[in-house]
Amino acid sequence: MSTTADVLYRVTAIVAGIADRPVDEVSPESRLVEDLDLDSLQVVEIAVRAEEEFGRPIDDSLLAEQDVTVSHCAHVVQEANAKEVRT
């Protein structure tokens, strides 16, 4: 199982790639739509890439809310990992 810091780092890398920005320009507090100018398809792509990266289903609707940050995305991934371990 991945650590919280590892998940955050890997999710940040995914978001940076989709946003076409260097990783060091994307912080945990960066908001997907408001700060990184991602559209709804790009947000879904984050979920798809996270599923591929972590091997767990990610509910993209949890990423589609307003003011969602990179940190929130990492939390959703962490919860998906934890849920999968419990079941």
PyMOL Python script that loads the backbone (N, CA, C, O; Angstrom):
from pymol import cmd

cmd.read_pdbstr("""\
ATOM      1  N   MET A   1       0.841  -1.185   0.000  1.00  0.00           N
ATOM      2  CA  MET A   1       0.000   0.000   0.000  1.00  0.00           C
ATOM      3  C   MET A   1       0.882   1.244   0.000  1.00  0.00           C
ATOM      4  O   MET A   1       1.925   1.269   0.654  1.00  0.00           O
ATOM      5  N   SER A   2       0.470   2.262  -0.723  1.00  0.00           N
ATOM      6  CA  SER A   2       1.234   3.486  -0.867  1.00  0.00           C
ATOM      7  C   SER A   2       1.041   4.399   0.339  1.00  0.00           C
ATOM      8  O   SER A   2      -0.025   4.427   0.954  1.00  0.00           O
ATOM      9  N   THR A   3       2.093   5.140   0.661  1.00  0.00           N
ATOM     10  CA  THR A   3       1.978   6.129   1.729  1.00  0.00           C
ATOM     11  C   THR A   3       1.226   7.355   1.215  1.00  0.00           C
ATOM     12  O   THR A   3       1.086   7.547   0.007  1.00  0.00           O
ATOM     13  N   THR A   4       0.752   8.169   2.131  1.00  0.00           N
ATOM     14  CA  THR A   4       0.028   9.386   1.749  1.00  0.00           C
ATOM     15  C   THR A   4       0.919  10.300   0.915  1.00  0.00           C
ATOM     16  O   THR A   4       0.469  10.858  -0.086  1.00  0.00           O
ATOM     17  N   ALA A   5       2.175  10.459   1.317  1.00  0.00           N
ATOM     18  CA  ALA A   5       3.103  11.325   0.578  1.00  0.00           C
ATOM     19  C   ALA A   5       3.363  10.773  -0.824  1.00  0.00           C
ATOM     20  O   ALA A   5       3.448  11.531  -1.790  1.00  0.00           O
ATOM     21  N   ASP A   6       3.488   9.454  -0.928  1.00  0.00           N
ATOM     22  CA  ASP A   6       3.712   8.812  -2.228  1.00  0.00           C
ATOM     23  C   ASP A   6       2.507   9.024  -3.143  1.00  0.00           C
ATOM     24  O   ASP A   6       2.663   9.346  -4.321  1.00  0.00           O
ATOM     25  N   VAL A   7       1.307   8.843  -2.594  1.00  0.00           N
ATOM     26  CA  VAL A   7       0.086   9.045  -3.384  1.00  0.00           C
ATOM     27  C   VAL A   7       0.011  10.493  -3.851  1.00  0.00           C
ATOM     28  O   VAL A   7      -0.286  10.754  -5.017  1.00  0.00           O
ATOM     29  N   LEU A   8       0.277  11.435  -2.953  1.00  0.00           N
ATOM     30  CA  LEU A   8       0.228  12.855  -3.328  1.00  0.00           C
ATOM     31  C   LEU A   8       1.233  13.154  -4.428  1.00  0.00           C
ATOM     32  O   LEU A   8       0.911  13.864  -5.381  1.00  0.00           O
ATOM     33  N   TYR A   9       2.437  12.629  -4.311  1.00  0.00           N
ATOM     34  CA  TYR A   9       3.456  12.865  -5.337  1.00  0.00           C
ATOM     35  C   TYR A   9       3.013  12.306  -6.687  1.00  0.00           C
ATOM     36  O   TYR A   9       3.132  12.976  -7.713  1.00  0.00           O
ATOM     37  N   ARG A  10       2.507  11.087  -6.680  1.00  0.00           N
ATOM     38  CA  ARG A  10       2.111  10.442  -7.935  1.00  0.00           C
ATOM     39  C   ARG A  10       0.889  11.123  -8.558  1.00  0.00           C
ATOM     40  O   ARG A  10       0.818  11.271  -9.778  1.00  0.00           O
ATOM     41  N   VAL A  11      -0.071  11.535  -7.728  1.00  0.00           N
ATOM     42  CA  VAL A  11      -1.243  12.250  -8.245  1.00  0.00           C
ATOM     43  C   VAL A  11      -0.825  13.620  -8.780  1.00  0.00           C
ATOM     44  O   VAL A  11      -1.330  14.059  -9.813  1.00  0.00           O
ATOM     45  N   THR A  12       0.083  14.292  -8.093  1.00  0.00           N
ATOM     46  CA  THR A  12       0.579  15.589  -8.574  1.00  0.00           C
ATOM     47  C   THR A  12       1.222  15.432  -9.948  1.00  0.00           C
ATOM     48  O   THR A  12       1.023  16.271 -10.827  1.00  0.00           O
ATOM     49  N   ALA A  13       1.987  14.368 -10.133  1.00  0.00           N
ATOM     50  CA  ALA A  13       2.619  14.110 -11.432  1.00  0.00           C
ATOM     51  C   ALA A  13       1.569  13.862 -12.515  1.00  0.00           C
ATOM     52  O   ALA A  13       1.717  14.329 -13.645  1.00  0.00           O
ATOM     53  N   ILE A  14       0.517  13.133 -12.173  1.00  0.00           N
ATOM     54  CA  ILE A  14      -0.568  12.887 -13.132  1.00  0.00           C
ATOM     55  C   ILE A  14      -1.233  14.201 -13.518  1.00  0.00           C
ATOM     56  O   ILE A  14      -1.424  14.483 -14.702  1.00  0.00           O
ATOM     57  N   VAL A  15      -1.583  15.003 -12.520  1.00  0.00           N
ATOM     58  CA  VAL A  15      -2.259  16.280 -12.780  1.00  0.00           C
ATOM     59  C   VAL A  15      -1.359  17.195 -13.596  1.00  0.00           C
ATOM     60  O   VAL A  15      -1.825  17.838 -14.537  1.00  0.00           O
ATOM     61  N   ALA A  16      -0.083  17.264 -13.254  1.00  0.00           N
ATOM     62  CA  ALA A  16       0.854  18.117 -13.993  1.00  0.00           C
ATOM     63  C   ALA A  16       0.932  17.700 -15.459  1.00  0.00           C
ATOM     64  O   ALA A  16       0.961  18.549 -16.350  1.00  0.00           O
ATOM     65  N   GLY A  17       0.966  16.401 -15.704  1.00  0.00           N
ATOM     66  CA  GLY A  17       1.012  15.915 -17.082  1.00  0.00           C
ATOM     67  C   GLY A  17      -0.227  16.296 -17.866  1.00  0.00           C
ATOM     68  O   GLY A  17      -0.130  16.706 -19.022  1.00  0.00           O
ATOM     69  N   ILE A  18      -1.384  16.165 -17.250  1.00  0.00           N
ATOM     70  CA  ILE A  18      -2.633  16.497 -17.930  1.00  0.00           C
ATOM     71  C   ILE A  18      -2.757  18.002 -18.120  1.00  0.00           C
ATOM     72  O   ILE A  18      -3.282  18.466 -19.132  1.00  0.00           O
ATOM     73  N   ALA A  19      -2.268  18.768 -17.137  1.00  0.00           N
ATOM     74  CA  ALA A  19      -2.326  20.229 -17.230  1.00  0.00           C
ATOM     75  C   ALA A  19      -1.209  20.789 -18.114  1.00  0.00           C
ATOM     76  O   ALA A  19      -1.174  21.988 -18.388  1.00  0.00           O
ATOM     77  N   ASP A  20      -0.302  19.922 -18.557  1.00  0.00           N
ATOM     78  CA  ASP A  20       0.844  20.307 -19.381  1.00  0.00           C
ATOM     79  C   ASP A  20       1.673  21.386 -18.691  1.00  0.00           C
ATOM     80  O   ASP A  20       2.008  22.416 -19.276  1.00  0.00           O
ATOM     81  N   ARG A  21       1.993  21.111 -17.420  1.00  0.00           N
ATOM     82  CA  ARG A  21       2.804  22.018 -16.604  1.00  0.00           C
ATOM     83  C   ARG A  21       3.901  21.211 -15.914  1.00  0.00           C
ATOM     84  O   ARG A  21       3.752  20.012 -15.681  1.00  0.00           O
ATOM     85  N   PRO A  22       5.003  21.884 -15.592  1.00  0.00           N
ATOM     86  CA  PRO A  22       6.029  21.191 -14.797  1.00  0.00           C
ATOM     87  C   PRO A  22       5.473  20.810 -13.423  1.00  0.00           C
ATOM     88  O   PRO A  22       4.643  21.527 -12.865  1.00  0.00           O
ATOM     89  N   VAL A  23       5.927  19.695 -12.887  1.00  0.00           N
ATOM     90  CA  VAL A  23       5.436  19.213 -11.600  1.00  0.00           C
ATOM     91  C   VAL A  23       5.634  20.263 -10.510  1.00  0.00           C
ATOM     92  O   VAL A  23       4.788  20.395  -9.626  1.00  0.00           O
ATOM     93  N   ASP A  24       6.729  21.007 -10.558  1.00  0.00           N
ATOM     94  CA  ASP A  24       6.997  21.987  -9.504  1.00  0.00           C
ATOM     95  C   ASP A  24       6.070  23.199  -9.558  1.00  0.00           C
ATOM     96  O   ASP A  24       6.083  24.022  -8.642  1.00  0.00           O
ATOM     97  N   GLU A  25       5.272  23.322 -10.610  1.00  0.00           N
ATOM     98  CA  GLU A  25       4.277  24.396 -10.698  1.00  0.00           C
ATOM     99  C   GLU A  25       2.912  23.964 -10.163  1.00  0.00           C
ATOM    100  O   GLU A  25       1.992  24.777 -10.079  1.00  0.00           O
ATOM    101  N   VAL A  26       2.780  22.700  -9.804  1.00  0.00           N
ATOM    102  CA  VAL A  26       1.512  22.164  -9.307  1.00  0.00           C
ATOM    103  C   VAL A  26       1.691  21.843  -7.829  1.00  0.00           C
ATOM    104  O   VAL A  26       2.519  21.008  -7.464  1.00  0.00           O
ATOM    105  N   SER A  27       0.913  22.510  -6.980  1.00  0.00           N
ATOM    106  CA  SER A  27       1.012  22.289  -5.540  1.00  0.00           C
ATOM    107  C   SER A  27      -0.204  21.513  -5.049  1.00  0.00           C
ATOM    108  O   SER A  27      -1.191  21.389  -5.775  1.00  0.00           O
ATOM    109  N   PRO A  28      -0.148  20.990  -3.827  1.00  0.00           N
ATOM    110  CA  PRO A  28      -1.320  20.304  -3.279  1.00  0.00           C
ATOM    111  C   PRO A  28      -2.548  21.209  -3.210  1.00  0.00           C
ATOM    112  O   PRO A  28      -3.677  20.724  -3.266  1.00  0.00           O
ATOM    113  N   GLU A  29      -2.338  22.507  -3.092  1.00  0.00           N
ATOM    114  CA  GLU A  29      -3.450  23.452  -2.990  1.00  0.00           C
ATOM    115  C   GLU A  29      -3.974  23.915  -4.354  1.00  0.00           C
ATOM    116  O   GLU A  29      -4.989  24.608  -4.417  1.00  0.00           O
ATOM    117  N   SER A  30      -3.299  23.543  -5.436  1.00  0.00           N
ATOM    118  CA  SER A  30      -3.749  23.946  -6.774  1.00  0.00           C
ATOM    119  C   SER A  30      -5.134  23.372  -7.046  1.00  0.00           C
ATOM    120  O   SER A  30      -5.370  22.176  -6.877  1.00  0.00           O
ATOM    121  N   ARG A  31      -6.048  24.248  -7.471  1.00  0.00           N
ATOM    122  CA  ARG A  31      -7.399  23.800  -7.815  1.00  0.00           C
ATOM    123  C   ARG A  31      -7.418  23.404  -9.285  1.00  0.00           C
ATOM    124  O   ARG A  31      -6.857  24.101 -10.131  1.00  0.00           O
ATOM    125  N   LEU A  32      -8.059  22.293  -9.583  1.00  0.00           N
ATOM    126  CA  LEU A  32      -8.016  21.736 -10.936  1.00  0.00           C
ATOM    127  C   LEU A  32      -8.553  22.698 -11.981  1.00  0.00           C
ATOM    128  O   LEU A  32      -7.885  22.969 -12.979  1.00  0.00           O
ATOM    129  N   VAL A  33      -9.749  23.212 -11.761  1.00  0.00           N
ATOM    130  CA  VAL A  33     -10.399  24.065 -12.759  1.00  0.00           C
ATOM    131  C   VAL A  33      -9.957  25.514 -12.612  1.00  0.00           C
ATOM    132  O   VAL A  33      -9.560  26.152 -13.587  1.00  0.00           O
ATOM    133  N   GLU A  34     -10.027  26.021 -11.403  1.00  0.00           N
ATOM    134  CA  GLU A  34      -9.806  27.440 -11.164  1.00  0.00           C
ATOM    135  C   GLU A  34      -8.350  27.867 -11.346  1.00  0.00           C
ATOM    136  O   GLU A  34      -8.090  28.948 -11.873  1.00  0.00           O
ATOM    137  N   ASP A  35      -7.393  27.033 -10.916  1.00  0.00           N
ATOM    138  CA  ASP A  35      -5.976  27.394 -10.989  1.00  0.00           C
ATOM    139  C   ASP A  35      -5.251  26.779 -12.187  1.00  0.00           C
ATOM    140  O   ASP A  35      -4.377  27.406 -12.786  1.00  0.00           O
ATOM    141  N   LEU A  36      -5.622  25.557 -12.523  1.00  0.00           N
ATOM    142  CA  LEU A  36      -4.908  24.842 -13.587  1.00  0.00           C
ATOM    143  C   LEU A  36      -5.649  24.857 -14.915  1.00  0.00           C
ATOM    144  O   LEU A  36      -5.160  24.324 -15.911  1.00  0.00           O
ATOM    145  N   ASP A  37      -6.827  25.467 -14.929  1.00  0.00           N
ATOM    146  CA  ASP A  37      -7.630  25.622 -16.152  1.00  0.00           C
ATOM    147  C   ASP A  37      -7.968  24.295 -16.838  1.00  0.00           C
ATOM    148  O   ASP A  37      -7.994  24.216 -18.067  1.00  0.00           O
ATOM    149  N   LEU A  38      -8.223  23.267 -16.046  1.00  0.00           N
ATOM    150  CA  LEU A  38      -8.611  21.985 -16.624  1.00  0.00           C
ATOM    151  C   LEU A  38     -10.107  21.989 -16.920  1.00  0.00           C
ATOM    152  O   LEU A  38     -10.893  22.614 -16.207  1.00  0.00           O
ATOM    153  N   ASP A  39     -10.486  21.287 -17.976  1.00  0.00           N
ATOM    154  CA  ASP A  39     -11.910  21.155 -18.284  1.00  0.00           C
ATOM    155  C   ASP A  39     -12.405  19.807 -17.757  1.00  0.00           C
ATOM    156  O   ASP A  39     -11.630  19.015 -17.221  1.00  0.00           O
ATOM    157  N   SER A  40     -13.692  19.564 -17.916  1.00  0.00           N
ATOM    158  CA  SER A  40     -14.296  18.364 -17.330  1.00  0.00           C
ATOM    159  C   SER A  40     -13.705  17.075 -17.906  1.00  0.00           C
ATOM    160  O   SER A  40     -13.569  16.087 -17.185  1.00  0.00           O
ATOM    161  N   LEU A  41     -13.360  17.071 -19.167  1.00  0.00           N
ATOM    162  CA  LEU A  41     -12.750  15.868 -19.750  1.00  0.00           C
ATOM    163  C   LEU A  41     -11.372  15.600 -19.167  1.00  0.00           C
ATOM    164  O   LEU A  41     -10.996  14.447 -18.957  1.00  0.00           O
ATOM    165  N   GLN A  42     -10.626  16.652 -18.907  1.00  0.00           N
ATOM    166  CA  GLN A  42      -9.304  16.494 -18.302  1.00  0.00           C
ATOM    167  C   GLN A  42      -9.420  15.981 -16.857  1.00  0.00           C
ATOM    168  O   GLN A  42      -8.576  15.212 -16.397  1.00  0.00           O
ATOM    169  N   VAL A  43     -10.459  16.408 -16.158  1.00  0.00           N
ATOM    170  CA  VAL A  43     -10.681  15.927 -14.797  1.00  0.00           C
ATOM    171  C   VAL A  43     -10.992  14.427 -14.830  1.00  0.00           C
ATOM    172  O   VAL A  43     -10.491  13.671 -13.998  1.00  0.00           O
ATOM    173  N   VAL A  44     -11.807  14.003 -15.781  1.00  0.00           N
ATOM    174  CA  VAL A  44     -12.088  12.572 -15.935  1.00  0.00           C
ATOM    175  C   VAL A  44     -10.801  11.824 -16.285  1.00  0.00           C
ATOM    176  O   VAL A  44     -10.581  10.706 -15.819  1.00  0.00           O
ATOM    177  N   GLU A  45      -9.967  12.437 -17.097  1.00  0.00           N
ATOM    178  CA  GLU A  45      -8.696  11.812 -17.471  1.00  0.00           C
ATOM    179  C   GLU A  45      -7.801  11.603 -16.241  1.00  0.00           C
ATOM    180  O   GLU A  45      -7.066  10.618 -16.171  1.00  0.00           O
ATOM    181  N   ILE A  46      -7.864  12.523 -15.280  1.00  0.00           N
ATOM    182  CA  ILE A  46      -7.111  12.338 -14.034  1.00  0.00           C
ATOM    183  C   ILE A  46      -7.561  11.048 -13.360  1.00  0.00           C
ATOM    184  O   ILE A  46      -6.730  10.247 -12.932  1.00  0.00           O
ATOM    185  N   ALA A  47      -8.869  10.847 -13.266  1.00  0.00           N
ATOM    186  CA  ALA A  47      -9.401   9.632 -12.637  1.00  0.00           C
ATOM    187  C   ALA A  47      -8.951   8.385 -13.396  1.00  0.00           C
ATOM    188  O   ALA A  47      -8.559   7.391 -12.784  1.00  0.00           O
ATOM    189  N   VAL A  48      -9.006   8.438 -14.717  1.00  0.00           N
ATOM    190  CA  VAL A  48      -8.620   7.282 -15.536  1.00  0.00           C
ATOM    191  C   VAL A  48      -7.137   6.965 -15.340  1.00  0.00           C
ATOM    192  O   VAL A  48      -6.767   5.805 -15.155  1.00  0.00           O
ATOM    193  N   ARG A  49      -6.302   7.977 -15.380  1.00  0.00           N
ATOM    194  CA  ARG A  49      -4.856   7.737 -15.199  1.00  0.00           C
ATOM    195  C   ARG A  49      -4.544   7.257 -13.784  1.00  0.00           C
ATOM    196  O   ARG A  49      -3.660   6.423 -13.588  1.00  0.00           O
ATOM    197  N   ALA A  50      -5.268   7.784 -12.802  1.00  0.00           N
ATOM    198  CA  ALA A  50      -5.063   7.331 -11.420  1.00  0.00           C
ATOM    199  C   ALA A  50      -5.472   5.866 -11.285  1.00  0.00           C
ATOM    200  O   ALA A  50      -4.812   5.098 -10.586  1.00  0.00           O
ATOM    201  N   GLU A  51      -6.553   5.481 -11.950  1.00  0.00           N
ATOM    202  CA  GLU A  51      -6.969   4.069 -11.941  1.00  0.00           C
ATOM    203  C   GLU A  51      -5.868   3.189 -12.526  1.00  0.00           C
ATOM    204  O   GLU A  51      -5.555   2.130 -11.983  1.00  0.00           O
ATOM    205  N   GLU A  52      -5.286   3.634 -13.635  1.00  0.00           N
ATOM    206  CA  GLU A  52      -4.210   2.874 -14.268  1.00  0.00           C
ATOM    207  C   GLU A  52      -2.972   2.816 -13.368  1.00  0.00           C
ATOM    208  O   GLU A  52      -2.334   1.771 -13.242  1.00  0.00           O
ATOM    209  N   GLU A  53      -2.645   3.940 -12.753  1.00  0.00           N
ATOM    210  CA  GLU A  53      -1.449   4.054 -11.908  1.00  0.00           C
ATOM    211  C   GLU A  53      -1.558   3.217 -10.629  1.00  0.00           C
ATOM    212  O   GLU A  53      -0.602   2.556 -10.224  1.00  0.00           O
ATOM    213  N   PHE A  54      -2.737   3.256 -10.001  1.00  0.00           N
ATOM    214  CA  PHE A  54      -2.904   2.625  -8.696  1.00  0.00           C
ATOM    215  C   PHE A  54      -3.663   1.303  -8.743  1.00  0.00           C
ATOM    216  O   PHE A  54      -3.714   0.580  -7.748  1.00  0.00           O
ATOM    217  N   GLY A  55      -4.257   0.985  -9.901  1.00  0.00           N
ATOM    218  CA  GLY A  55      -4.955  -0.286 -10.029  1.00  0.00           C
ATOM    219  C   GLY A  55      -6.237  -0.378  -9.225  1.00  0.00           C
ATOM    220  O   GLY A  55      -6.664  -1.471  -8.855  1.00  0.00           O
ATOM    221  N   ARG A  56      -6.851   0.759  -8.953  1.00  0.00           N
ATOM    222  CA  ARG A  56      -8.096   0.811  -8.173  1.00  0.00           C
ATOM    223  C   ARG A  56      -9.095   1.703  -8.895  1.00  0.00           C
ATOM    224  O   ARG A  56      -8.701   2.710  -9.484  1.00  0.00           O
ATOM    225  N   PRO A  57     -10.381   1.356  -8.864  1.00  0.00           N
ATOM    226  CA  PRO A  57     -11.381   2.235  -9.480  1.00  0.00           C
ATOM    227  C   PRO A  57     -11.481   3.554  -8.715  1.00  0.00           C
ATOM    228  O   PRO A  57     -11.507   3.573  -7.485  1.00  0.00           O
ATOM    229  N   ILE A  58     -11.536   4.651  -9.464  1.00  0.00           N
ATOM    230  CA  ILE A  58     -11.643   5.996  -8.887  1.00  0.00           C
ATOM    231  C   ILE A  58     -12.950   6.606  -9.370  1.00  0.00           C
ATOM    232  O   ILE A  58     -13.220   6.635 -10.571  1.00  0.00           O
ATOM    233  N   ASP A  59     -13.749   7.085  -8.450  1.00  0.00           N
ATOM    234  CA  ASP A  59     -15.026   7.723  -8.782  1.00  0.00           C
ATOM    235  C   ASP A  59     -14.746   9.141  -9.270  1.00  0.00           C
ATOM    236  O   ASP A  59     -14.483  10.035  -8.465  1.00  0.00           O
ATOM    237  N   ASP A  60     -14.802   9.354 -10.593  1.00  0.00           N
ATOM    238  CA  ASP A  60     -14.464  10.672 -11.140  1.00  0.00           C
ATOM    239  C   ASP A  60     -15.441  11.758 -10.703  1.00  0.00           C
ATOM    240  O   ASP A  60     -15.105  12.941 -10.771  1.00  0.00           O
ATOM    241  N   SER A  61     -16.638  11.389 -10.258  1.00  0.00           N
ATOM    242  CA  SER A  61     -17.586  12.410  -9.799  1.00  0.00           C
ATOM    243  C   SER A  61     -17.069  13.102  -8.535  1.00  0.00           C
ATOM    244  O   SER A  61     -17.450  14.239  -8.255  1.00  0.00           O
ATOM    245  N   LEU A  62     -16.210  12.430  -7.773  1.00  0.00           N
ATOM    246  CA  LEU A  62     -15.629  13.049  -6.580  1.00  0.00           C
ATOM    247  C   LEU A  62     -14.577  14.099  -6.923  1.00  0.00           C
ATOM    248  O   LEU A  62     -14.184  14.899  -6.073  1.00  0.00           O
ATOM    249  N   LEU A  63     -14.127  14.087  -8.170  1.00  0.00           N
ATOM    250  CA  LEU A  63     -13.135  15.065  -8.621  1.00  0.00           C
ATOM    251  C   LEU A  63     -13.778  16.203  -9.398  1.00  0.00           C
ATOM    252  O   LEU A  63     -13.116  17.191  -9.712  1.00  0.00           O
ATOM    253  N   ALA A  64     -15.051  16.073  -9.707  1.00  0.00           N
ATOM    254  CA  ALA A  64     -15.717  17.031 -10.584  1.00  0.00           C
ATOM    255  C   ALA A  64     -16.404  18.164  -9.834  1.00  0.00           C
ATOM    256  O   ALA A  64     -17.061  19.003 -10.450  1.00  0.00           O
ATOM    257  N   GLU A  65     -16.262  18.201  -8.524  1.00  0.00           N
ATOM    258  CA  GLU A  65     -16.894  19.253  -7.746  1.00  0.00           C
ATOM    259  C   GLU A  65     -16.095  20.551  -7.881  1.00  0.00           C
ATOM    260  O   GLU A  65     -14.966  20.548  -8.371  1.00  0.00           O
ATOM    261  N   GLN A  66     -16.683  21.638  -7.448  1.00  0.00           N
ATOM    262  CA  GLN A  66     -16.021  22.941  -7.519  1.00  0.00           C
ATOM    263  C   GLN A  66     -14.902  23.025  -6.482  1.00  0.00           C
ATOM    264  O   GLN A  66     -15.009  22.454  -5.397  1.00  0.00           O
ATOM    265  N   ASP A  67     -13.843  23.730  -6.818  1.00  0.00           N
ATOM    266  CA  ASP A  67     -12.698  23.978  -5.933  1.00  0.00           C
ATOM    267  C   ASP A  67     -11.947  22.711  -5.513  1.00  0.00           C
ATOM    268  O   ASP A  67     -11.341  22.683  -4.442  1.00  0.00           O
ATOM    269  N   VAL A  68     -11.980  21.675  -6.336  1.00  0.00           N
ATOM    270  CA  VAL A  68     -11.242  20.445  -6.023  1.00  0.00           C
ATOM    271  C   VAL A  68      -9.749  20.709  -6.222  1.00  0.00           C
ATOM    272  O   VAL A  68      -9.327  21.230  -7.254  1.00  0.00           O
ATOM    273  N   THR A  69      -8.966  20.338  -5.215  1.00  0.00           N
ATOM    274  CA  THR A  69      -7.522  20.541  -5.255  1.00  0.00           C
ATOM    275  C   THR A  69      -6.798  19.236  -5.574  1.00  0.00           C
ATOM    276  O   THR A  69      -7.384  18.154  -5.558  1.00  0.00           O
ATOM    277  N   VAL A  70      -5.525  19.372  -5.860  1.00  0.00           N
ATOM    278  CA  VAL A  70      -4.684  18.198  -6.087  1.00  0.00           C
ATOM    279  C   VAL A  70      -4.667  17.338  -4.820  1.00  0.00           C
ATOM    280  O   VAL A  70      -4.711  16.110  -4.897  1.00  0.00           O
ATOM    281  N   SER A  71      -4.605  17.979  -3.675  1.00  0.00           N
ATOM    282  CA  SER A  71      -4.626  17.259  -2.404  1.00  0.00           C
ATOM    283  C   SER A  71      -5.915  16.448  -2.252  1.00  0.00           C
ATOM    284  O   SER A  71      -5.883  15.313  -1.777  1.00  0.00           O
ATOM    285  N   HIS A  72      -7.042  17.027  -2.652  1.00  0.00           N
ATOM    286  CA  HIS A  72      -8.316  16.304  -2.587  1.00  0.00           C
ATOM    287  C   HIS A  72      -8.279  15.086  -3.517  1.00  0.00           C
ATOM    288  O   HIS A  72      -8.762  14.013  -3.156  1.00  0.00           O
ATOM    289  N   CYS A  73      -7.714  15.254  -4.696  1.00  0.00           N
ATOM    290  CA  CYS A  73      -7.587  14.121  -5.632  1.00  0.00           C
ATOM    291  C   CYS A  73      -6.778  12.991  -4.993  1.00  0.00           C
ATOM    292  O   CYS A  73      -7.142  11.819  -5.091  1.00  0.00           O
ATOM    293  N   ALA A  74      -5.684  13.359  -4.341  1.00  0.00           N
ATOM    294  CA  ALA A  74      -4.850  12.354  -3.677  1.00  0.00           C
ATOM    295  C   ALA A  74      -5.633  11.666  -2.562  1.00  0.00           C
ATOM    296  O   ALA A  74      -5.495  10.460  -2.358  1.00  0.00           O
ATOM    297  N   HIS A  75      -6.445  12.421  -1.849  1.00  0.00           N
ATOM    298  CA  HIS A  75      -7.268  11.847  -0.779  1.00  0.00           C
ATOM    299  C   HIS A  75      -8.268  10.837  -1.354  1.00  0.00           C
ATOM    300  O   HIS A  75      -8.470   9.766  -0.781  1.00  0.00           O
ATOM    301  N   VAL A  76      -8.890  11.180  -2.481  1.00  0.00           N
ATOM    302  CA  VAL A  76      -9.841  10.266  -3.131  1.00  0.00           C
ATOM    303  C   VAL A  76      -9.127   8.973  -3.528  1.00  0.00           C
ATOM    304  O   VAL A  76      -9.669   7.883  -3.339  1.00  0.00           O
ATOM    305  N   VAL A  77      -7.934   9.086  -4.068  1.00  0.00           N
ATOM    306  CA  VAL A  77      -7.152   7.905  -4.454  1.00  0.00           C
ATOM    307  C   VAL A  77      -6.788   7.084  -3.213  1.00  0.00           C
ATOM    308  O   VAL A  77      -6.899   5.858  -3.213  1.00  0.00           O
ATOM    309  N   GLN A  78      -6.356   7.773  -2.168  1.00  0.00           N
ATOM    310  CA  GLN A  78      -5.988   7.086  -0.918  1.00  0.00           C
ATOM    311  C   GLN A  78      -7.187   6.325  -0.355  1.00  0.00           C
ATOM    312  O   GLN A  78      -7.051   5.189   0.098  1.00  0.00           O
ATOM    313  N   GLU A  79      -8.361   6.959  -0.386  1.00  0.00           N
ATOM    314  CA  GLU A  79      -9.579   6.295   0.102  1.00  0.00           C
ATOM    315  C   GLU A  79      -9.933   5.084  -0.760  1.00  0.00           C
ATOM    316  O   GLU A  79     -10.359   4.053  -0.238  1.00  0.00           O
ATOM    317  N   ALA A  80      -9.758   5.204  -2.069  1.00  0.00           N
ATOM    318  CA  ALA A  80     -10.032   4.068  -2.960  1.00  0.00           C
ATOM    319  C   ALA A  80      -9.082   2.915  -2.638  1.00  0.00           C
ATOM    320  O   ALA A  80      -9.486   1.752  -2.637  1.00  0.00           O
ATOM    321  N   ASN A  81      -7.831   3.240  -2.369  1.00  0.00           N
ATOM    322  CA  ASN A  81      -6.860   2.199  -1.994  1.00  0.00           C
ATOM    323  C   ASN A  81      -7.256   1.549  -0.668  1.00  0.00           C
ATOM    324  O   ASN A  81      -7.201   0.326  -0.539  1.00  0.00           O
ATOM    325  N   ALA A  82      -7.649   2.348   0.305  1.00  0.00           N
ATOM    326  CA  ALA A  82      -8.020   1.830   1.616  1.00  0.00           C
ATOM    327  C   ALA A  82      -9.274   0.969   1.525  1.00  0.00           C
ATOM    328  O   ALA A  82      -9.363  -0.081   2.160  1.00  0.00           O
ATOM    329  N   LYS A  83     -10.240   1.421   0.730  1.00  0.00           N
ATOM    330  CA  LYS A  83     -11.487   0.659   0.568  1.00  0.00           C
ATOM    331  C   LYS A  83     -11.201  -0.691  -0.056  1.00  0.00           C
ATOM    332  O   LYS A  83     -11.772  -1.703   0.350  1.00  0.00           O
ATOM    333  N   GLU A  84     -10.328  -0.709  -1.034  1.00  0.00           N
ATOM    334  CA  GLU A  84      -9.993  -1.957  -1.718  1.00  0.00           C
ATOM    335  C   GLU A  84      -9.291  -2.917  -0.770  1.00  0.00           C
ATOM    336  O   GLU A  84      -9.495  -4.128  -0.856  1.00  0.00           O
ATOM    337  N   VAL A  85      -8.475  -2.402   0.125  1.00  0.00           N
ATOM    338  CA  VAL A  85      -7.764  -3.240   1.082  1.00  0.00           C
ATOM    339  C   VAL A  85      -8.739  -3.845   2.086  1.00  0.00           C
ATOM    340  O   VAL A  85      -8.584  -5.002   2.479  1.00  0.00           O
ATOM    341  N   ARG A  86      -9.756  -3.062   2.508  1.00  0.00           N
ATOM    342  CA  ARG A  86     -10.724  -3.538   3.499  1.00  0.00           C
ATOM    343  C   ARG A  86     -11.646  -4.603   2.949  1.00  0.00           C
ATOM    344  O   ARG A  86     -12.120  -5.452   3.704  1.00  0.00           O
ATOM    345  N   THR A  87     -11.919  -4.581   1.629  1.00  0.00           N
ATOM    346  CA  THR A  87     -12.878  -5.533   1.069  1.00  0.00           C
ATOM    347  C   THR A  87     -12.216  -6.799   0.623  1.00  0.00           C
ATOM    348  O   THR A  87     -12.886  -7.705   0.128  1.00  0.00           O
TER     349      THR A  87
END
""", "prot")
cmd.dss("prot")
cmd.show_as("cartoon", "prot")
cmd.util.cbc("prot")
cmd.orient("prot")
